[in-house]
């Protein structure tokens, strides 16, 4: 339905002008999805027992749907692009100048202040949108709390041990790193450490500087034919393995993520850890520091190793238990160790460092000109790409945002958030739960629906980064299922549905061009889909009530607000929903409320 006075505030885009028809051939969208009922309890808010009973995006490859004209063709707000508004970035560690130059060329203001104390950092970070660090700056929960405008933390390197990722996620702050930036430098240092252990090069060099000529003392070993155990077969681990194979070493390894077939392709035989310990002449670790990897080499595992095993740690301090390592060195169970990292840096306990069979470096894994330039360049380019909407790389805690930058998924994220917002608003009187969709799309549509549902709650801001965490903390469980059933050849261009478990309340929408539109609300279907973008007023009233629309027109005239679109649904139980697109929100709905069952305004 579309009708309003021909004069007055409505203007030419009122619903009396039929909306553009949908192309009968659906536009390409993510794979078809469908979910069964799933209940989820929400604790802090008085909502209903939600279930995204069926959320589906259906697609049939074919001609793209033409964009709608008028307000429906505008780019929707509320997508992850809100993350991209970076104006000022603080660089708090020493980085290659190219990092600053790239950011400034991208239109971002840069504040370079390496070596800040924690108190100084708390002051400087207050008005910054982004923060770039290496390993010196500790981005703790209180630092994040002090950063009121912070949107992204960039780690110019691989590990994020110095960033409280959980606290950042809870606040909706994106964390990114440059996982490939220093891989070659770290791998080359590891290989150098293995060579130094085999031939005792540092000890022999130090002896020469003392004026000695100890040829017999520094008897070494060949690497050819020796077995190297590589624990962690990511970028660095595989680079180490392939390089040491050139010395004739047999490489075995372990990684819980990399498949044996993948590791076999670069010459590493994967084995269980229990089989690795007794077979190795050398062991090198290349894992992140996690609860499961802390103390990976300890008294128990050293006892299972071949006597005289050589150990290298250029990854993270704590993966090798330093106390256990010292005891193994003293007993001869470990023949030598090469350490670039320590549990405490710089190490205060010197007994391990001073052991004659230990080679030490002051955390030099990424300390090459090439790695520093590469990491600085990569993290700056990642931030500029994010700020300009080109893409997102190196994401640690916001994988949903990666999809949010793709042109074909941005509108679906906006639609999912808008439907979540509408459902949350219309169901505000019940106690609730939610569920969400989609094959290959749940990673971004589930957080999008949840962000719409949680918006306006106790959290300062709900984003695609923190939506699922906040939902979990609120007792709101989100699940996703799907099927691959395609729509009918002349069916919808793809329909996303969100419904309440055990109730008839459901919202369904699709896209016109790039604009989310509402097709169904509470069982009532809109003959012409209603745009869900910008300022929207939604109300439910008796279909027989003749004064509702004139009253709305009068309010618009008094407030000087333009009616940009107007759509009404079919009647259900004598009532119908109406959706009005406005140029600005109405300041007072007092005159309208007596004529409607319910009314609310949204900014989508």
C-alpha positions as CSV (number, residue, x, y, z in Angstrom):
1,X,0.0,0.0,0.0
2,X,1.2,3.5,-0.7
3,X,-0.8,6.6,-0.2
4,X,-0.5,10.1,1.3
5,X,-1.6,13.6,0.5
6,X,-0.3,14.8,-2.8
7,X,0.8,18.1,-1.2
8,X,2.6,18.8,2.0
9,X,5.7,17.2,3.5
10,X,5.5,13.9,1.7
11,X,7.1,14.9,-1.5
12,X,7.4,13.0,-4.8
13,X,9.0,9.8,-3.2
14,X,6.0,8.8,-1.1
15,X,4.8,5.3,-1.3
16,X,2.1,6.4,-3.7
17,X,4.8,6.1,-6.3
18,X,5.3,2.4,-6.7
19,X,8.8,1.1,-5.8
20,X,10.9,-0.4,-8.6
21,X,10.0,-4.0,-9.2
22,X,12.5,-6.7,-8.3
23,X,14.2,-8.4,-11.1
24,X,12.7,-11.9,-11.4
25,X,16.2,-13.4,-11.7
26,X,18.0,-13.2,-8.3
27,X,21.3,-11.4,-8.0
28,X,24.3,-13.4,-6.9
29,X,24.5,-13.6,-3.1
30,X,26.0,-16.0,-0.6
31,X,24.9,-19.6,-0.6
32,X,21.4,-20.6,0.4
33,X,20.8,-21.0,4.2
34,X,18.1,-22.2,6.4
35,X,18.0,-22.8,10.1
36,X,15.8,-24.8,12.5
37,X,14.5,-23.2,15.7
38,X,17.1,-22.5,18.4
39,X,16.3,-20.9,21.7
40,X,18.6,-18.5,23.5
41,X,18.1,-16.8,26.8
42,X,18.9,-13.1,27.2
43,X,19.5,-12.0,30.7
44,X,20.2,-8.2,31.0
45,X,17.4,-7.0,28.7
46,X,13.7,-7.7,29.0
47,X,13.3,-9.4,25.6
48,X,11.6,-12.5,24.3
49,X,13.0,-15.9,24.0
50,X,14.6,-15.4,20.7
51,X,15.4,-18.0,18.1
52,X,16.5,-17.2,14.6
53,X,14.3,-20.0,13.5
54,X,15.2,-19.7,9.9
55,X,17.7,-17.3,8.5
56,X,18.4,-17.9,4.8
57,X,20.1,-16.2,1.9
58,X,19.1,-17.9,-1.3
59,X,20.8,-17.4,-4.6
60,X,20.6,-18.5,-8.1
61,X,23.5,-17.3,-10.3
62,X,22.3,-15.0,-13.0
63,X,21.7,-11.3,-13.8
64,X,22.3,-8.8,-11.1
65,X,19.3,-7.0,-9.7
66,X,19.1,-3.4,-10.7
67,X,19.6,-0.8,-8.0
68,X,16.5,1.0,-6.8
69,X,16.1,4.7,-7.3
70,X,15.5,7.3,-4.7
71,X,16.3,6.8,-1.0
72,X,16.5,3.1,-1.3
73,X,19.6,3.4,-3.5
74,X,21.6,5.2,-0.8
75,X,24.5,3.3,0.8
76,X,23.3,2.0,4.1
77,X,24.7,3.0,7.4
78,X,25.5,0.7,10.3
79,X,27.9,-1.6,8.5
80,X,31.4,-2.4,9.7
81,X,32.6,0.6,7.7
82,X,32.1,2.6,10.9
83,X,35.4,1.0,11.9
84,X,37.2,2.7,9.1
85,X,37.0,6.3,10.3
86,X,40.6,6.6,11.4
87,X,41.8,10.1,11.9
88,X,44.7,9.9,14.3
89,X,47.1,7.0,14.9
90,X,49.7,6.8,17.6
91,X,53.0,4.9,16.9
92,X,54.4,4.1,20.4
93,X,57.4,1.9,19.4
94,X,60.3,2.5,17.0
95,X,59.3,1.7,13.5
96,X,60.6,2.3,10.0
97,X,59.8,5.8,8.7
98,X,57.9,4.2,5.9
99,X,55.1,3.4,8.3
100,X,54.5,7.0,9.2
101,X,54.8,8.1,5.5
102,X,52.2,5.6,4.3
103,X,49.7,6.5,7.0
104,X,50.1,10.2,6.3
105,X,49.8,9.6,2.5
106,X,46.5,7.9,3.3
107,X,45.2,11.0,5.0
108,X,45.7,9.8,8.6
109,X,47.3,12.1,11.2
110,X,50.3,10.4,12.9
111,X,51.7,10.9,16.4
112,X,55.1,9.2,16.8
113,X,56.1,8.8,20.4
114,X,58.3,5.7,21.0
115,X,59.4,4.9,24.5
116,X,56.4,6.2,26.4
117,X,56.0,5.2,30.1
118,X,52.6,3.6,30.9
119,X,51.4,6.8,32.5
120,X,52.4,8.8,29.4
121,X,50.7,6.2,27.1
122,X,47.4,6.5,29.0
123,X,47.4,10.2,28.3
124,X,48.5,10.1,24.7
125,X,46.1,7.3,23.7
126,X,43.0,9.1,24.9
127,X,42.1,10.8,21.6
128,X,43.6,8.3,19.1
129,X,41.6,6.1,16.8
130,X,44.5,3.7,16.1
131,X,47.6,2.4,17.9
132,X,50.6,0.8,16.3
133,X,53.1,-1.1,18.4
134,X,56.0,-3.6,18.1
135,X,56.7,-5.6,21.2
136,X,57.8,-3.0,23.8
137,X,54.4,-1.3,24.3
138,X,52.1,-3.4,26.5
139,X,48.5,-2.8,25.4
140,X,46.7,-3.8,28.6
141,X,43.1,-3.6,29.6
142,X,43.6,-0.3,31.4
143,X,45.3,1.2,28.3
144,X,42.3,0.1,26.2
145,X,39.9,1.6,28.8
146,X,41.7,4.9,28.6
147,X,41.5,5.0,24.8
148,X,37.9,6.2,24.4
149,X,38.2,6.6,20.6
150,X,40.4,3.6,19.8
151,X,39.2,1.4,17.0
152,X,42.2,-0.7,16.0
153,X,45.5,-1.9,17.5
154,X,48.1,-2.8,14.9
155,X,51.0,-5.1,15.9
156,X,54.0,-4.7,13.5
157,X,55.0,-8.3,13.8
158,X,53.6,-11.7,14.3
159,X,52.8,-12.4,18.0
160,X,50.2,-10.4,20.0
161,X,51.4,-11.5,23.4
162,X,51.7,-7.8,24.4
163,X,48.1,-7.0,23.5
164,X,45.2,-8.0,25.7
165,X,43.1,-9.4,22.8
166,X,40.2,-10.4,25.0
167,X,39.9,-6.9,26.5
168,X,40.2,-5.4,23.1
169,X,37.5,-7.7,21.7
170,X,35.1,-6.9,24.5
171,X,35.5,-3.2,23.8
172,X,35.1,-3.7,20.1
173,X,38.7,-2.8,19.2
174,X,40.1,-4.6,16.2
175,X,43.5,-6.2,16.6
176,X,45.6,-6.9,13.6
177,X,49.2,-8.1,13.0
178,X,51.6,-8.7,10.1
179,X,52.1,-12.4,10.3
180,X,54.4,-12.6,7.3
181,X,56.4,-9.5,7.9
182,X,59.3,-11.0,9.9
183,X,58.9,-14.6,9.0
184,X,62.1,-14.8,6.9
185,X,64.2,-12.9,9.4
186,X,63.1,-15.2,12.3
187,X,63.6,-18.3,10.2
188,X,67.1,-17.2,9.2
189,X,68.0,-16.5,12.8
190,X,66.8,-19.9,13.8
191,X,68.9,-21.5,11.1
192,X,71.9,-19.5,12.3
193,X,71.3,-20.7,15.8
194,X,71.3,-24.3,14.7
195,X,74.6,-23.9,12.9
196,X,76.1,-22.1,15.9
197,X,75.0,-25.0,18.2
198,X,76.5,-27.6,15.9
199,X,79.9,-25.9,15.6
200,X,80.0,-23.8,18.8
201,X,80.8,-20.7,16.7
202,X,80.0,-18.0,19.4
203,X,82.1,-19.8,22.0
204,X,85.0,-20.3,19.6
205,X,84.9,-16.6,18.6
206,X,84.8,-15.5,22.2
207,X,87.9,-17.7,22.9
208,X,89.8,-16.1,20.1
209,X,89.1,-12.7,21.4
210,X,90.6,-13.8,24.7
211,X,93.8,-14.7,22.8
212,X,93.3,-18.4,22.9
213,X,93.6,-21.1,20.2
214,X,91.4,-23.9,21.4
215,X,91.0,-26.1,18.3
216,X,90.4,-29.3,20.3
217,X,87.9,-27.8,22.8
218,X,85.4,-26.8,20.2
219,X,84.8,-30.1,18.4
220,X,81.4,-29.8,16.6
221,X,79.1,-32.0,14.6
222,X,77.8,-32.1,11.1
223,X,74.2,-31.4,10.4
224,X,74.0,-33.8,7.5
225,X,72.0,-36.9,8.6
226,X,70.8,-35.4,11.8
227,X,67.1,-35.2,12.7
228,X,65.5,-31.8,13.4
229,X,62.2,-31.6,15.2
230,X,60.1,-28.6,14.2
231,X,57.3,-27.9,16.7
232,X,54.9,-25.5,14.9
233,X,54.7,-25.7,11.1
234,X,53.4,-22.2,10.3
235,X,55.2,-19.7,8.1
236,X,58.4,-19.6,10.2
237,X,58.5,-23.3,11.0
238,X,58.2,-24.4,7.3
239,X,60.8,-21.8,6.3
240,X,63.2,-23.3,8.8
241,X,62.5,-26.8,7.8
242,X,63.1,-26.2,4.1
243,X,66.3,-24.4,4.7
244,X,67.7,-27.0,7.0
245,X,66.8,-29.7,4.6
246,X,69.5,-28.2,2.3
247,X,72.0,-29.2,5.0
248,X,70.9,-32.8,4.7
249,X,68.8,-32.8,7.9
250,X,65.8,-35.0,8.2
251,X,62.9,-32.9,9.3
252,X,60.0,-34.2,11.5
253,X,57.4,-32.0,13.2
254,X,54.1,-31.5,14.9
255,X,51.3,-29.0,14.4
256,X,47.7,-29.4,15.5
257,X,46.4,-27.3,12.6
258,X,48.5,-28.1,9.6
259,X,47.5,-31.4,8.0
260,X,50.2,-34.2,7.5
261,X,49.5,-33.9,3.8
262,X,50.3,-30.2,3.8
263,X,53.5,-30.6,5.8
264,X,54.7,-33.6,3.7
265,X,54.6,-31.2,0.7
266,X,57.4,-29.2,2.2
267,X,59.3,-32.2,3.4
268,X,58.2,-32.6,7.1
269,X,56.9,-35.8,8.4
270,X,54.3,-35.2,11.1
271,X,54.4,-37.4,14.2
272,X,52.8,-37.3,17.7
273,X,54.9,-35.4,20.2
274,X,55.6,-38.6,22.1
275,X,57.3,-40.0,19.1
276,X,59.2,-36.8,18.3
277,X,61.1,-36.4,21.6
278,X,63.3,-39.5,21.4
279,X,64.1,-39.1,17.7
280,X,65.5,-35.6,17.6
281,X,69.1,-34.4,17.6
282,X,67.8,-30.8,17.4
283,X,64.4,-29.3,18.5
284,X,63.2,-25.9,17.5
285,X,59.9,-24.4,18.6
286,X,57.7,-22.1,16.5
287,X,54.4,-21.9,18.3
288,X,52.5,-19.0,19.9
289,X,52.7,-18.7,23.6
290,X,49.4,-20.3,24.8
291,X,48.4,-22.2,27.9
292,X,48.8,-25.4,25.8
293,X,52.3,-24.4,24.7
294,X,53.7,-22.9,27.9
295,X,56.3,-25.3,29.2
296,X,56.1,-27.5,26.2
297,X,59.6,-28.5,26.9
298,X,59.8,-29.4,30.6
299,X,61.4,-31.9,32.9
300,X,59.2,-34.6,31.7
301,X,59.7,-34.0,28.0
302,X,63.5,-33.5,28.4
303,X,63.6,-36.9,30.1
304,X,62.1,-38.5,26.9
305,X,64.6,-36.8,24.6
306,X,67.8,-38.3,23.2
307,X,70.7,-37.5,25.5
308,X,72.6,-34.4,24.3
309,X,69.6,-33.0,22.4
310,X,70.1,-29.4,21.2
311,X,67.2,-26.9,21.7
312,X,66.4,-23.7,19.9
313,X,63.8,-21.1,20.9
314,X,63.4,-18.1,18.7
315,X,59.6,-18.0,19.2
316,X,58.4,-16.9,22.6
317,X,59.8,-17.0,26.1
318,X,58.1,-19.6,28.2
319,X,57.5,-22.3,25.6
320,X,60.7,-23.9,26.9
321,X,60.6,-24.1,30.7
322,X,63.8,-22.2,31.6
323,X,64.3,-24.0,35.0
324,X,63.9,-27.4,33.3
325,X,66.3,-26.4,30.5
326,X,69.0,-25.4,33.0
327,X,68.6,-28.7,34.9
328,X,68.8,-30.6,31.6
329,X,72.0,-28.7,30.6
330,X,73.6,-29.3,34.0
331,X,72.9,-33.0,33.8
332,X,74.0,-33.3,30.2
333,X,70.5,-34.5,29.0
334,X,70.5,-31.3,26.9
335,X,73.8,-30.7,25.1
336,X,73.2,-27.1,24.2
337,X,70.5,-24.4,23.8
338,X,70.1,-21.3,21.6
339,X,67.7,-18.7,23.0
340,X,66.5,-15.5,21.5
341,X,63.6,-15.1,23.8
342,X,63.0,-15.4,27.6
343,X,60.2,-15.5,30.0
344,X,61.3,-12.2,31.4
345,X,63.1,-9.8,29.1
346,X,65.8,-8.8,29.8
347,X,66.4,-11.9,32.0
348,X,67.3,-11.1,35.6
349,X,68.3,-14.7,36.4
350,X,71.7,-15.0,34.8
351,X,72.5,-18.7,35.5
352,X,70.9,-19.9,32.3
353,X,72.4,-17.1,30.2
354,X,75.9,-17.7,31.6
355,X,75.9,-21.4,31.0
356,X,78.8,-22.3,28.7
357,X,76.6,-24.4,26.4
358,X,73.9,-21.7,25.9
359,X,73.9,-19.2,23.1
360,X,71.8,-16.1,23.7
361,X,70.6,-13.1,21.7
362,X,68.5,-10.1,23.0
363,X,65.3,-11.0,21.0
364,X,66.7,-10.3,17.6
365,X,64.3,-12.5,15.6
366,X,62.7,-9.5,13.7
367,X,65.7,-7.2,14.0
368,X,66.7,-6.9,10.4
369,X,66.3,-3.8,8.3
370,X,64.2,-5.8,5.8
371,X,61.8,-7.1,8.4
372,X,61.4,-3.8,10.1
373,X,60.7,-2.1,6.9
374,X,58.3,-4.9,5.8
375,X,56.4,-4.9,9.1
376,X,56.1,-1.2,9.2
377,X,55.0,-1.0,5.6
378,X,52.4,-3.9,6.0
379,X,50.7,-2.6,9.1
380,X,50.5,0.9,7.7
381,X,49.0,-0.4,4.4
382,X,46.6,-2.6,6.3
383,X,45.3,0.4,8.3
384,X,45.0,2.6,5.2
385,X,43.2,-0.1,3.4
386,X,40.8,-0.5,6.3
387,X,40.3,3.3,6.5
388,X,39.5,3.5,2.8
389,X,37.3,0.5,2.7
390,X,39.6,-1.5,0.4
391,X,39.9,-4.5,2.6
392,X,41.1,-6.0,5.8
393,X,44.1,-8.2,6.4
394,X,46.0,-9.6,9.4
395,X,42.9,-9.8,11.5
396,X,43.4,-11.4,15.0
397,X,40.0,-10.9,16.6
398,X,37.5,-9.6,14.1
399,X,37.3,-12.1,11.2
400,X,33.7,-11.0,10.6
401,X,35.0,-7.6,9.5
402,X,37.0,-9.2,6.7
403,X,33.8,-10.1,4.9
404,X,32.3,-6.8,5.8
405,X,34.6,-5.1,3.3
406,X,33.6,-7.2,0.3
407,X,31.2,-5.3,-1.9
408,X,28.9,-8.3,-2.2
409,X,28.6,-8.9,1.5
410,X,28.4,-5.3,2.9
411,X,24.7,-4.9,2.1
412,X,23.8,-8.3,3.6
413,X,25.6,-7.3,6.8
414,X,23.6,-4.0,6.9
415,X,20.4,-6.0,6.3
416,X,21.2,-8.5,9.0
417,X,21.9,-5.7,11.5
418,X,18.7,-3.8,10.5
419,X,16.6,-6.9,10.9
420,X,18.1,-7.6,14.3
421,X,17.3,-4.0,15.4
422,X,13.7,-4.2,14.2
423,X,13.2,-7.6,15.9
424,X,14.7,-6.3,19.1
425,X,12.5,-3.2,19.1
426,X,9.2,-4.9,18.2
427,X,9.8,-7.7,20.7
428,X,10.9,-5.5,23.6
429,X,8.3,-6.8,26.0
430,X,9.2,-10.5,26.1
431,X,12.2,-12.5,27.4
432,X,14.5,-13.6,24.6
433,X,16.9,-15.6,22.6
434,X,18.4,-15.6,19.1
435,X,19.9,-17.8,16.4
436,X,21.6,-16.9,13.2
437,X,22.6,-18.1,9.7
438,X,24.5,-19.2,7.1
439,X,26.8,-21.4,5.1
440,X,30.1,-19.6,4.6
441,X,28.3,-16.5,5.9
442,X,27.7,-17.1,9.6
443,X,31.0,-15.5,10.5
444,X,29.6,-12.1,9.5
445,X,25.8,-12.4,9.5
446,X,25.5,-13.9,13.0
447,X,27.5,-11.0,14.5
448,X,25.6,-8.5,12.4
449,X,22.1,-9.8,13.6
450,X,23.4,-9.8,17.2
451,X,24.8,-6.3,17.0
452,X,21.4,-5.1,15.9
453,X,19.7,-7.0,18.7
454,X,22.1,-5.7,21.4
455,X,22.3,-2.1,20.2
456,X,21.0,0.3,22.7
457,X,21.7,-2.0,25.7
458,X,24.2,-1.5,28.5
459,X,27.2,-1.7,26.2
460,X,28.8,1.5,25.0
461,X,29.1,0.1,21.4
462,X,28.3,-3.2,19.8
463,X,30.3,-4.0,16.7
464,X,31.1,-7.0,14.5
465,X,34.2,-7.5,16.6
466,X,32.6,-7.8,20.0
467,X,29.0,-8.8,19.2
468,X,29.3,-12.6,19.8
469,X,31.4,-12.1,22.9
470,X,28.9,-9.7,24.4
471,X,26.0,-12.0,23.4
472,X,27.7,-14.9,25.2
473,X,28.2,-12.8,28.3
474,X,24.6,-11.8,28.2
475,X,23.5,-15.4,28.0
476,X,22.5,-15.0,24.3
477,X,23.6,-18.1,22.4
478,X,24.0,-17.8,18.6
479,X,24.0,-20.8,16.4
480,X,23.8,-21.3,12.6
481,X,22.6,-24.0,10.3
482,X,22.0,-24.1,6.6
483,X,20.8,-26.0,3.6
484,X,21.7,-25.6,-0.1
485,X,18.2,-25.4,-1.5
486,X,18.1,-22.7,-4.1
487,X,15.0,-20.5,-4.6
488,X,12.5,-20.8,-7.4
489,X,13.7,-19.4,-10.8
490,X,11.4,-16.4,-10.4
491,X,11.5,-16.1,-6.7
492,X,13.1,-13.6,-4.3
493,X,16.6,-12.3,-4.9
494,X,17.6,-13.8,-1.6
495,X,15.7,-13.6,1.7
496,X,17.1,-13.2,5.1
497,X,14.6,-14.2,7.8
498,X,14.9,-13.8,11.6
499,X,12.1,-15.2,13.8
500,X,11.2,-15.7,17.4
501,X,11.0,-19.2,18.7
502,X,7.5,-20.2,19.7
503,X,5.9,-17.0,18.5
504,X,4.5,-15.8,15.1
505,X,6.8,-12.7,15.2
506,X,9.3,-12.8,12.3
507,X,11.1,-10.2,10.2
508,X,12.3,-10.9,6.7
509,X,14.1,-8.7,4.3
510,X,16.2,-8.6,1.1
511,X,18.2,-6.1,-0.9
512,X,17.2,-3.6,-3.5
513,X,20.5,-2.6,-5.1
514,X,22.7,-2.2,-2.0
515,X,19.9,-1.1,0.4
516,X,18.2,-3.4,2.9
517,X,14.5,-3.6,2.6
518,X,11.8,-5.1,4.8
519,X,9.4,-7.6,3.2
520,X,7.7,-9.1,6.2
521,X,7.1,-8.1,9.8
522,X,5.0,-10.1,12.3
523,X,3.3,-12.2,9.6
524,X,2.3,-9.1,7.6
525,X,3.8,-8.8,4.1
526,X,4.7,-5.6,2.4
527,X,3.5,-5.4,-1.2
528,X,6.4,-3.0,-1.9
529,X,9.5,-3.6,0.3
530,X,10.2,-0.8,2.7
531,X,13.7,0.6,2.9
532,X,15.6,0.1,6.1
533,X,18.1,2.9,5.9
534,X,18.5,6.2,7.5
535,X,15.8,7.5,9.8
536,X,12.8,5.1,9.9
537,X,9.5,5.3,11.7
538,X,7.6,2.1,12.2
539,X,4.1,1.8,13.6
540,X,1.3,-0.7,13.9
541,X,-2.3,0.4,13.7
542,X,-5.8,-0.8,12.9
543,X,-6.3,-1.1,9.2
544,X,-9.7,0.7,9.6
545,X,-8.2,3.7,11.4
546,X,-8.4,6.6,8.8
547,X,-6.7,9.3,10.8
548,X,-3.3,7.8,11.3
549,X,-1.7,9.0,8.1
550,X,-3.1,12.5,8.2
551,X,-1.9,12.8,11.8
552,X,1.6,11.7,10.7
553,X,1.5,14.2,7.9
554,X,0.6,16.9,10.3
555,X,3.5,16.0,12.6
556,X,5.9,16.0,9.7
557,X,4.7,19.5,8.6
558,X,5.1,20.9,12.1
559,X,8.6,19.5,12.5
560,X,9.7,20.4,8.9
561,X,10.6,16.7,8.3
562,X,10.4,15.3,4.8
563,X,8.7,12.0,4.2
564,X,11.0,10.2,1.8
565,X,9.2,6.9,1.5
566,X,6.0,5.3,2.9
567,X,5.0,1.6,2.8
568,X,2.2,-0.3,4.5
569,X,1.8,-4.1,4.9
570,X,-1.3,-6.2,4.3
571,X,-3.6,-6.5,7.3
572,X,-3.2,-9.3,9.8
573,X,-6.0,-9.6,12.5
574,X,-7.3,-6.2,11.4
575,X,-3.9,-4.5,11.9
576,X,-1.2,-3.4,9.6
577,X,2.4,-2.2,9.9
578,X,3.6,1.0,8.2
579,X,7.2,2.0,7.6
580,X,8.1,5.6,6.9
581,X,11.5,6.8,5.7
582,X,12.2,10.3,7.2
583,X,14.8,13.0,6.5
584,X,15.2,13.4,10.3
585,X,13.6,11.9,13.4
586,X,10.3,13.3,14.7
587,X,10.9,15.1,18.0
588,X,7.4,14.3,19.5
589,X,5.1,11.4,18.8
590,X,2.5,12.3,21.4
591,X,-0.3,13.1,18.8
592,X,0.3,9.8,16.9
593,X,0.4,7.4,19.9
594,X,-3.3,7.4,20.6
595,X,-4.0,6.3,17.0
596,X,-1.6,3.4,16.9
597,X,-1.0,0.2,18.8
598,X,2.8,0.8,18.9
599,X,5.3,3.1,17.3
600,X,9.1,3.5,17.4
601,X,11.8,5.3,15.5
602,X,15.1,3.8,14.4
603,X,18.3,5.1,12.8
604,X,19.7,2.4,10.5
